[in-house]
Amino acid sequence: MTIEINLLPWREEVRARRSKRFFLALGLMAVLGLGGGYGMTWHYEQQLEAQQQRNAHIQAQSRQLDTAILELSELEAIRERMLEQVQVFTDLQMGRAQTVHVFSDLVTSLVDGVHYTRLSREQGSLRLVGLAENNRQVSDQLRALAATDAFSVPMLSEVETGEDGQRRRFSLSMSQHMPAGDPGENAQEVP
């Protein structure tokens, strides 16, 4: 007698259990994959949001720095203008004493028979036009101007005989400088 064992239902049952376990594992893996993907997406979104906040903070600080730099450059421009004004005032103060000194030296060095018809001043240069009775007086006037502390050696540009034939019209130029120990220099230091 032979016993016949039909293993087909058992195999079907094992196969069904394996299929069930496979699909359960497949579903579990899909859920884990979707959960992991969602978790990674959330994590990256959080990092992106944090980076955007840092970027916004840096941009805000950069705008504040730009504003501060603009204010600083405006203040520097104001400072430069004020320094220029102070320099102008200083030059005017120095020039005031120097102008008095120049006129004083011009008057004290004036030779008899010579008089000035025109005086012009440009920066540190002085140009004189005058009349003299003869060439000797022109030469004496040049020596007298060279002997002063306020002027350099004068340069005679021209000497011509006037319309009356008697007087000599002369033109000369010289540079001016403040002599050492001038009271105008000390006046500036006093508050």
Secondary structure, DSSP 4 states (H G I P E B T S, - for coil): -------HHHHHHHHHHHHHHHHHHHHHHHHHHHHHHHHHHHHHHHHHHHHHHHHHHHHHHHHHHHHHHHHHHHHHHHHHHHHHHHHHHHHHHHHHHHHHHHHHHHHHTPPTTEEEEEEEEETTEEEEEEEESSHHHHHHHHHHHHTSSSB---EEEEEEE-TTSS-EEEEEEEEB-PPTT-HHHHHHH--
